[in-house]
Amino acid sequence: TTILFFLSVLSTFIYIPTSFTYIWLFPSHISDEERTIPKRTFAVMGFLDALSGIMLTIAINFVTKRTLVILLQQTAIPISM
């Protein structure tokens, strides 16, 4: 289970710099209308998404049926829409 946590953290540390690099290299892909959206909204969504990921990662250690965790992740998508 330690390797699962390590891979989860590693993928985050790869994903975040890659995303910011894309935004930094191609700023023209973001329109002025998109730039006027409040950043606080995205910060709250990102925080809640990160919290969900952390809770699910920790839950894997305590849930006997591992497929239940995947089911919870997939159920969260339509509920949050």
C-alpha positions in Angstrom: 0.0 0.0 0.0 3.0 2.3 0.4 3.7 2.1 -3.3 0.1 3.2 -4.1 0.5 6.3 -2.0 3.9 7.1 -3.5 2.5 6.8 -7.0 -0.4 9.0 -6.2 1.8 11.7 -4.8 4.3 11.3 -7.7 1.5 11.7 -10.3 0.5 14.9 -8.5 4.0 16.3 -8.6 4.2 15.5 -12.3 0.7 16.8 -13.2 0.9 20.2 -11.6 4.2 21.5 -13.1 3.1 20.1 -16.5 -0.2 22.0 -16.3 1.5 25.3 -15.3 4.1 24.9 -18.0 1.4 24.5 -20.7 -0.3 27.7 -19.4 3.0 29.5 -19.3 4.1 28.5 -22.8 0.7 29.0 -24.5 -1.0 31.9 -22.8 -2.9 32.9 -26.0 -5.0 29.8 -25.7 -6.8 31.4 -22.7 -9.3 34.1 -23.8 -9.9 37.3 -22.0 -13.4 36.1 -21.0 -11.8 33.1 -19.4 -9.4 35.2 -17.5 -12.2 37.3 -15.9 -13.6 34.3 -14.1 -12.8 34.6 -10.4 -9.8 32.5 -9.4 -11.3 31.8 -6.0 -13.9 29.5 -7.5 -11.2 27.4 -9.1 -9.1 27.4 -5.9 -12.1 26.1 -3.9 -12.8 23.4 -6.5 -9.2 22.4 -6.5 -9.0 22.2 -2.8 -12.2 20.0 -2.6 -10.9 17.8 -5.3 -7.5 17.4 -3.6 -9.3 16.7 -0.3 -11.4 14.0 -2.0 -8.3 12.4 -3.5 -6.5 12.3 -0.1 -9.5 10.8 1.6 -9.9 8.1 -1.0 -6.2 7.3 -0.9 -6.4 6.9 2.9 -9.6 4.9 2.6 -7.9 2.2 0.5 -6.1 1.1 3.6 -9.3 0.6 5.6 -11.8 -0.7 3.1 -11.8 -4.5 2.6 -13.3 -4.5 -0.8 -11.0 -2.3 -2.9 -13.4 -2.1 -5.8 -15.7 -0.1 -3.5 -13.3 2.8 -3.5 -13.3 2.9 -7.3 -17.1 2.8 -7.2 -17.1 5.7 -4.9 -14.8 7.7 -7.2 -17.0 7.0 -10.2 -20.2 7.8 -8.2 -18.8 11.2 -7.2 -18.7 12.4 -10.8 -22.4 12.5 -11.5 -23.3 13.7 -8.0 -21.0 16.7 -8.4 -22.5 17.8 -11.7 
